[in-house]
Each structure stands twice: as structure tokens, then as C-alpha cells.
């Protein structure tokens, strides 16, 4: 993430962008983990609630190493919400629903922020075309950027966590469709698979000119924001 923010930016713009993205990252991670715990509670598991994890307070969810990786490379992790599958009527599908809740919450928040970004971008373009300048235009510019970053980061976190490889949420969803023998075979090597995947992702993030997660997130943002921006601009004209 630091690599992509700094590319083509001056120092001042870089630090402003960082100040905007930090609260977005904290909220995205906290929402993700809270969604896991909330769905688990609805399915009968009170573990997350009893441990105080049903909160948007980032101090309850942030993993320092995972957050630093997210800050630098654009993907990372939080402290997993503890889940006790013995409370679920169907443990395999209960785990899958709990796993889906996190990425889905980020996807929905990303879609909302993309729509707001589209509206504000159209307003900014309209105001700029009218020749308005000064502090108000600068404030509007950075507000537009805030919602762009919010859409992008939530989409990135959603897509990243849907990787169907342990220990990411996508693997928990995949497990629901695996026969027991295949399930236990994968679980046996979950830690080793996690380390290999993390190493591959870090190498890709440093070698590739554009992160694949950022590329997908940008396409999703444009898919939602562009028609909203066009409709808003026509309404203002």
C-alpha cells in the first residue's frame, strides 16, 4: 500500500493520503472481524461476544504484524475471531457462513463507498468546471479521495480474504464442499500452506507493477462509481 500511494506523489500528498487511509484500514479490519463474530452469535456461538470481540473498536481486532503487512503491501490480516463450531447445528456450513460474513461486509461497505465516491467526484468536477477555487475545493478534493480509498481498501480486503487457500476465509467456504477425507488432508498442512501463500503474495506485491488485488478493487470501484458519477453530473448540469 505504501508503494502504491507514494508512486507519483509528492511528500505532502503522500502523508495526507496516509492520514486518510489509516482510519479506513482500522474500520475495514474491525468490521470484518465483528461480522464474523456477529454471524457466529446468530448461529448460536457466543464465544466472540463473551470475549468482547463484537465491537468496532480496532484495539480488539488489530494484529500488529498483519496491520504492518497491510500498510506496506496492501493486504494483511487482523486477530481472528475465536469460533467454537460445537455450537453450530451444522459445523461445516456454520463455519462457511461465518467465514463469508467478513468478506461480504467489506464488499458491501466498498460498494457503498464507491457510490459515494461517484457522487462526490461528479460534484467536484462540476464545481471545478465552474471555476471555483480555494479551500472548499481542496477539501472537496480530499473528501473525494477519502471515499475512493475507502472503496478500494474494502474491496481489496474482501477479495484477498476470498482466496480459497488456508487460512483465508475463502478456504473455510471451500471446506463446506469438500468430502471429509479431503478436508482433513488440507487441514493437516494448513500452517505450511499459509506461510507459502504469504511469501508468494509478498513477492508478487514487490515485483508486479500493480497488485492483482488492487487491480480487481479498482475495476469494482469503477463499475459502481462511473454510472453514479455520470448520472450525478447530468443532474447537476
Phi, psi and omega in degrees: 000318178298323180299315185284326178292323186281338182299120177074011182247148171278171185300317182297313180295324179299311183290325175296317179298320178296318178297328178285321187280332182302309178296330177295316178298314179302314183290319181299315179295317182293318178298317181302309183289323178296322178297319176304309183295323181295315180293321177300318178298317180296334179269003174110358182260111182269009187303310182297318179297316182294334180265007177074026183264358176271067182208153176267008176292113185297336180297336179279343190239336189286128170263120186305315181293314180298325180289321178296319177298317177298318182296321184275313190257348178094002173215152182187204183205164175245180176290123182299140174287127180292132180236134176248101186293347180295341178281343184276142175296321176235095186305318183296312181283332175297315177299320181296317180293319178297318180296319181295330185301322182294301178300325180294321179297319178292323179295315181295319178293322177298319179296319178298313181294326177295321178293317177296319177301318179299316179297311184292326177297318178295320178297316180298315180298321180293315181293319180295319180295332179282356177086012179287140178220179177106194186298321182299318180292321178296317178298318178296321179301312182285335174293318175302314180297322179302313182287332173295311178298321180297318177296311183299310185295321178291321176294318178301312182295323178294310182296316181302316183284350177271005174301125185277045181230137179302144005257021187286161187302326179300328179291324179294326177289318179299323181304328182297338182258357182271145172292157185307318183298315179294322180300311183288332177294318179291316182300327182299326183248024185299317183295316180296319179297319181300315182294320179295314181297317179299317179297317179297317181296320180294318178298315179298321182293331181269337183264316184289143179294331179224132176297134178299329178290320177295321180298313179296317181298321179293321178296318178295319179298314180296322182301323181270315188288322186300309179295326177295316180295317180297316180295320180293318181296319178297322180292329181276338184281000000 
